[in-house]
Amino acid sequence: MFVRPNNDASIIVVVIDDSADDDVASVVAREDRVPSPRFAGVWGAMESDGDRLITFRLVELAGGIERLWSTGNIDWMLLDAILDVPHLVAVMPEEIAGDATTVEDMLPRLGGSLMVEVQDASPEVAQVLADQQDE
């Protein structure tokens, strides 16, 4: 899901399952700066079992945690938002996201997220978007 409040930079929400990952749960719970100066994120793409997946990699800049999440079935509007840089990514635990499915439901929950800035467009995501538009 992506949000564009008041024509500012987009916020793309990545909902994650951190129930078995105490390190990520701890980081999300204690980070309170937007965007976080301790973390960076980068989008990419990979292939798995013949499917093209979009990936998001979270990296702690001083060393430490690094996580990769992936998903398929991304529509072209979200791919376009991913390529529109700079933007923020809100890494949101699924217990905070709950049953939110609309922007209005998601906005008040952003405070429970780790927010990172993405400054560079991903050539891999650009290729996925181009391939999708050719189909």
QUILIN-V252136 format. One record per helix or strand of 3 or more residues. SS is the DSSP state (A for helix, B for strand). FROM is the first residue (numbers start at 1). LEN is the number of residues. If there is no record, write none. Layout:
BEGIN
ss=SS from=FROM len=LEN
ss=SS from=FROM len=LEN
END
This chain:
BEGIN
ss=A from=5 len=3
ss=B from=11 len=6
ss=A from=22 len=9
ss=B from=39 len=10
ss=B from=51 len=10
ss=B from=66 len=6
ss=A from=76 len=8
ss=B from=87 len=7
ss=A from=94 len=4
ss=A from=103 len=5
ss=A from=110 len=3
ss=B from=113 len=6
ss=A from=123 len=12
END
